[in-house]
Amino acid sequence: MNGRFARSLAVLVALVVGPAAMAQANIPDPALKILPLPLPTNLLDSIPVAMPSSPIANPPRPAPKQQPHFSRTRFAILSASVYAAAFADMHQTFRERKYSWWREADPLARPLVRLPAPAYYAAGLVMATGLNWLSWKMAHSRRWHNLAPIPQLLAVGGNINGFRSNLF
């Protein structure tokens, strides 16, 4: 290990560890003056009195975080759109799959295409329900609530594309 590498490593460690060590130090605030407590002179003075708390002992707490806004109307409209687009794509595919020249291009739907009609529709609706459930869970998450409509919009777009590709 050469000297340059050791110095660089020492500087890096000091930059990473230094602020953490300073954050744990108990450095008194010079602006805060601690007043001495008067000694009790009689029995009434010996009753403990509530001391005003210092800002260091009780730091201000941030306001509680608001729950993410969840729009039931938007979710219901997108869910209905997912089911409608999935059903339209499944129905169009079911009508076209009887031709010998027809071939499924979607790798997710390819294993399901040769199922009997009730199983095919049930599998497609289960997939749409799972996607709506994922979007519901994302909408109720603090981290992902802004991105919750994206899976539903992608599913609607994909199913519309599948519907259109069967027409031509």
N, C-alpha and C positions, 0 to 999 in steps of 0.2 A: 504494500500500500504506500503510495507516494504522498508527499507532504501536501500537494495541492488537493488531492482527493480527501485527505483527512480534514483540512481546513474547510472545504466545501461541505463535508458531512457535518462538521461541528456547527457551521452557520445554519445549515438546514435544520438541525436538531434544535438549535437555539430559537429559530423562528417558529418552529412548531410547538415546542414545549414552553417557551417563555411566556406567551400570553396565557396559557392555561395555568401556569404557576402564579402569575400575577392576579388572575381572577380568583384564586383561592386564598390570597393573602388577606389578612384582616387589618387593613390600614385605616386608622381612625381619621375621620373627617375633621380638619382643623376648624371648620366653621361651626361644628357641633360642640358646644361646651356642656360638659356634664356638671350639673349642680350637685353639691354634697347634700345628703339627706340630713335633716335635723334629727338629733337624738330625742327620743321621747322623754318628757319630764314627768308626766303623770300617766295614769291608766288609760285615759281617753286618747292620749297621743300615741299609745302603742297599737291602736287598731290600724291594720294595714290600709294604706290609701292607694288607690289606683294611680300609677305613675303615667304621665303622658308618654306615649311610645315614640321612639325616635324614627325618622324615615328609614334609617338603615335597618332597624329591627323589623319593621313592617313596611316593606317596599310596596308601592302602589301596584295593585293587580290589574292586569289588562281586562278589558270588558269581555264577557263570555262570547265565544264565537257564535255567530248566527248559523242556524241550520240552513243547508243549501235549499234554494227555492226549487220546488218540484211542481211542474205544471201538469196537472192531471189531464187537461184538455189536449195539450200537445202530445202527451204519451198515448192517449186514447186514439187520436187521429193517426199517429204514426203506427200504432199497433194494427189498426184497421187497414191501413195502407199496406203493411207487411203481409197480412193475411190475404188481402185482395190480390196483390201482385203475385204472391206465392200460388194462390189457387188458380189465377189466370194462366200462369206459366205451367203449372201441373196439368191443367185441363188441355191447353194447347199441345203440350208434349204428349199427353195420353192419346190425343186424336192423331198426331203425326207419327207416332212410333210404329204403327202398323205397316208403314211403307218400307220396302226393302232398301231404298236409297237413303233413308233417314238415319242419322247417327247423332248421339248425344255428345256435345263438345265439353260440357261442364264436368270436371272430374269429381266434384262432390255429388252430383246427381246421377252419374253414370251407373253406380252399383244399384241404385234404386229403380231405374227405368224399367227393368224387366220384371218387377214385382207385380202381383195381381192388383187390380184397380183399388180395392179398399186399403190394402197395405201401402200402396204407393201414395195415396192421398193422406193416410194417417202419418206416414213417415215425413212427408213434406210439412204437414201442419205441426208435428212435434218439433221439427227443426225451427219453424217460425215461432213457436211458443218458447223454445229455448232461447232464441235470439231476443225476443221481447222480455224474457225474464232477465237476461244479461243487461239489457238496457235499463230495466227497472232497478236492478241492483246498482248500476252505475249512477243513476239519477239520485239515489239516496246516499251516495258516498260523498264525503267532503272533497276528496281528491279528484274524482272522475265525473262529478255531476255536470260539468260544462261539456263533456264529450259524450254524454249519454245518448243523444239522438243519432250519432254517427253510425253505430251498427245497424240501426233500423233503416237509415237512409241508404246505406250500402246494400242492404238486402233488397230494398225496393228497387234500387237501380239495377242490381244483378238480375232480379226476376223480370223486370221490364225488358232488359236486354235479352234474356232467354226467350221471352214471349215473342219479341220482334225477330229474333234469329230463326224461329220456327216458321214464320210467315214467308220468308224469302228462300 
